[in-house]
Amino acid sequence: MRVAVPRETAADERRVALVPETVAKLVAAGFDVRVERGAGTGAGFADEDYGTAGAELADSASLTSGAEALVCVASPAGDVVSSLERGTVVIGFLEPLTDTEGVGRLRRQGVVAFAMESIPRITRAQSMDALSSQATVSGYKAVVLAADRVPRLFPMLMTAAGTIAPVRALVIGAGVAGLQAIATARRLGAVVSAFDVRPAVAEQVRSLGATFLDLGVRTEETEGGYATELTAEQQAQQQAALEERIPDFDVVVTTAAVPGRPAPKLIPASAVDGMRAGSVIVDLAAETGGNCEVTVPGDVVEHGGVTVIGTRNLPSTMAFHASQLYSRNVGALLLHLAPEGDLVLDWEDEITSGACVARPDGEAA
């Protein structure tokens, strides 16, 4: 199977779909890999490293010629899609719930497209779970950003000049990103609390040394691991409870998201008004509008002395390890779809059918 790896062209995207480590494993498994020159530069992987791993280096004009698969991070640009032959496999973050134009373009081209967001969250697909791998990076980076901005030391320190109290941090949402944020804040020495509407995650929160904050708002968990959407009454109750408790914290990291929907507004502006000057909110839901009412997606703003960070695409800011993890996810999916390098699409398989968002007949699997 001939696999093409393009250089990402989306704004501020520094990741690459395959790193040399994964290329070497795929080549050993019977794949031919062609990488566009400079594809890995933004993530710290040189062209020479790809050549050593067994990849062929190519210019953009010849990259997709004869390719049976294209693997990318963001959805491929229109000119790249138009260069693909019917039946070509495309793998990437294709945003099937929101980018109808992009998915439609793939369907019209007659490719077989697999969205990494749509990988079923089942045990045997864990090695392909790119949402989780990238959320791990986001959760870590969120705390690093907060530590850089908050004018306080994270750990408790006992010095000759007296004792320094530790930062008090609150993590809203105890999914993969939230749990990583908890673990990172704890390593830095903060006193950490976490809130989630799913009571089932309370034990995971406590296992990381954090306190589970019970605000009296509960809901069930979907098959994909997300919380079911709250009613309007529950949302109001949650906002009121957070508004009362948030002023106790120096750092707040929010991670709540609903697939294909705008992020729920958890923190009203009035709650930010009640926080101490110098406090920091890192809104990991900025990609879909933000969990905080004053978040400006893609920007960092000051609101009454509180810094609100709405930086998008945090994994791209840690492109080396984010790419390494994503590459392993993509490599695992390729090996699933093409054992020993030969494409075998089993539409009865839950992973293959579940991740497919476009097929040559123009219908989603």
N, C-alpha and C positions, 0 to 999 in steps of 0.2 A: 504494500500500500504506500503510495507516494503522498507525503504530508507536507503542506506548505505553511510556513510561519511568517506572516507579514509584520512589518513594523507598524506599531499602533499610531494612528493619526488623530485620535480624539484629543481634545484640549486637556493638557496637564496629565495625560496618561503615560506613565513611564514604565509600566509593567510589560512583560513579554509572556506569550502563551507557553512557550517551552524554553527551558534553560538547558545548558549543555549536559548537566547530569541526567536529565530525562531523555534527551536526544540519544545519548550513548546507550541507554537501556532499550529504547525503541529500535535503534539500529541493530542491536544484538538480537532483538525479537523478530527481525525480518522486515522492518519498515525502512523506506527511503525517506529521508527528511531534507527538505530544502528550506533554507532560512534567508530572508531578505537581509541584505547587508545593513548593519546598524540596528537591527531589530532589538538586540539586547543591550545596546549602549546605555540607555537611560536607567536600566536596572543594574548596571555594573558588569555585564557579560560581554566580553569582546568577541569580535568575529572569529579571531583565531581560536578561541575556546570552542566555538561551534565546529570549526573545521577539525580540530583535534578529536571532538566527540563523534565525528563521522558524518556531519551534515554537509550538504552542498550549499555554497553561498550563491545568491542570485540577486539580480537587480529587480526592481518592482515590475518592470515590463515583462520579464520572463518567469516571475515567481510562480504563477498559477498554471503555467503551460503543462498540461498532462497531469495536473494534481488531482488526486482522488479524494483528498481531504484538505480543508483549510481550518487551522486552529488559531483562535484569536482571543483577546481579552474582551474588548468592546465589540459591538456589532460591526461587521465589515462595511466599509464605505461602498457607495453605489457603484463606482467604477470597478472595484474589486469583485463585487457580486456579479456584475455583468460579464466578467472574464471567466466565470466558472462554468464548466460543462454541466449539463443536466445529470443529476444523480450524485454530484459531488457532495461529500459530507462536510458540513460546517459546524464547528463547535465553538461556543463562546458565551459570554453574558449577553443574551439577545433580547432581554427585557420583553418577554412575550405578553405580559399583562399591560404594558404601557406603550411600547413602541410598535403600534399596529402597522405603521408605514414600513418600518424596517423588516418586520416579519413578512408582510405582504410582498415586499421586494424579493425576499428569499423564496417564497412560494411560487411567484411568477417565474423565477429563474429555474424552477424545477429541481432545487437542491434538497438534500436531506439534512435538515437543521436540528441540532440538539442544543437546548438552552441549559447552561450550567445551573441556572436558578431552579430548573424544573427537575433536577435529579431527585428521585424519591428518597425521603429520609428513612431508609431501612438499613439494617445492619450490614448487608453485603455491599451497600453502596457508600459506606462511610469514607472509603478512600477516594471517592469522587466528589465528595461534598464540598464544593468550592465556596458556597455561602458561609459555611462554618469556618473554613480555613481563613477566608478574608475577614470575617468578623473577629477572629482571634487577633489579627493584626490591628484592626480598628480599635478594639477594646484596650489593647496595650497603648497604642499611640494616643488615645484620648486622655489617659492619665498622665502621660509624658507632657502633653500640651498643657494640661491643667497645672502640673508641677512647675512648668516654665513660667506660667502667667500669675499664679497666686503668690502674693508677697509674704509667704510663710514657709517655714521648713515643714516638710511632711512628718518626720519622726519626732518623737519626744526626745529632747536632749537635756542632760544634766550637766551644766557647765559651772565654772567658777563664778560666772555672772548670774547664776540662777537657772531655774528649770524652764525649758521651752515646751509649751503644750503642743501636742501633735495636731495636725490637720484633721478635721472631721469631714469625711467624704460620704456622699450619698450616691448610690448607683440605682437608677430607675430602669428596671427590666433586667431579669436574670437569665437571659439567653446566653449564647456563646460569647458575644461581645461583652455583655454585662458581667459574666463570670470572670472573663479575662481582666476586665477593668477592676473588679474586686481584688483579684489576686495580685495585680500590679500595684494597686494602691496600698495593699497590705505589706507587700515587699518593701515599699518606700517608707513604711512606718505609720501610715494614717490609721485612724480609728474609723472603720468603715461600717456603714449600714446600707441595706439594699431593700428595695421594694419591688414586688411583682404581684400582679393580680392572680397569678397561678399559685395557689398554696403548695402545690406539689414540689416547687423548686426551693422551698424554705430550707430543706435539709442540705441541698447543694450550697446554698449561701452560707449556712452555719459551718459547713465542712471547710470553707475557705477562711474561717476566722472572723466573719462579718456577722452583724446583727440583722436579723430579718425584721423589717419594719412593717408591722401589720396596720394598715389603714382602714381595714374593714371592708375593702372592695375586693371581690373575688369573682373569677370566671373560670371556665374550663379551658383545656388545651386542645388544639386541633391536631389532626394526624401529623401535620408537618411540624408540630412543636410550637406553633404560635398560639397566643391567647385569642380566644374568640372576642369579637368586637363588643365593647361595653355599650349598654343602653345609655340614652341621654341622661337619665337620672344617675346612673353609676358614674358617668364621666363628671358630672357636676359634683358628686360626692368625693370623687378622687381629687379633683382640683382643689376643693375646699380643704381637704385633709393635707394635701401637699403644701398649700399656701400657709397653713398653720405650722408645719414642721420644717420647711425648707430654710427659714432663717437660722436654724440651729447649725447649718453646715457651711463650710468654707468652699467646698468643691462639690459640684453636682454633675454627674454624667448621665445623660438620658439615651436610651437605646430602643425605645418602643417603636415598632413598625408593624404595618398591616400590608401584606403583599398586594401590589396593584392598587393601593389606595393611599391617599394623603396620610401622613403621619398624624396620630392623634395628638391634640393639644393638651398636654398634661400640666404645663406650668404657665399660668396666666401672668400678664405683666405685673399685676398687683403683688404676686408672690416674689417676683424679682425685686420689686420696690422694697420689700421687707428684708432683703438680704443685706449683710454687712458690706460696706465698701471694701473692695479688694477681692471679693468672692468671685468664683469662676464657674460658669456653666459650659460644658462641652456637649453639644447636641449632635449625637451620631445619626439622628434621623433627618439631618438637614437636607439630604438627597431628595427626600419626599416632602419637604416643607418645614420640617422641624417639630420637635415636641414642645418647644418653648415659644410663647407668643411673640417674643421680641427677637427671635432668631432671624438672621438674614442669611439665607442659604448661600454658601460660597464666600462668606465674609466674617470678619471678627468685629463686633460692635461693643461699645460701652453703653450701659444703661444704668444711670444713677450710681456710678462707681462699680458696677458689676460687669465683668467681661463675659460676653456670650460668644462662644466660638462655634461657627456654623460651617467650618471647612468641609468641602465635599471630597469624596474619594480618598479617604485617609490611607487605604492600603497602598495607593500609588506613591504616597510620601515615604513609604518604607519599601521601595520597589524591589530591592534585592530579595528579601525573605518572602515578601508577598508573592513575587513571581515564582520563587522556588516552591512554595506551597501550592500555588495554583497550577504550576507545571506538573506536579505530581498528581493532582486531581485530573487534569486533562489526559496525562499519560495513562492513568488507570482506566479512564473511559475509552480511550483508543484501544487498549488491550482487551477491553470487554467487547467492543464492537468488532474488532478485527483480531481474533486470536491468531497468533503466529504470523501476523502481518496481513492476513487475508480477510477482507470485509465479509462479515456474516451477520446480517440484520435479522434478528429473531423478534418479530413483532409480538410474540406471546410473552416475551421477557418483560418484567415489570420496569426494569431500568431503561431498556431501549424504547419501549412505547411511552413510558412516563416522561422522558426527557425530550422526546421528539416534538417539535413545534411546526415543522414543515416537511412535506414529502413530495416526490415528483408528480404525484397526481393532484397536488395543490391542496390536499386536505391534511390537517393536523392528525397525528396519531391518536 
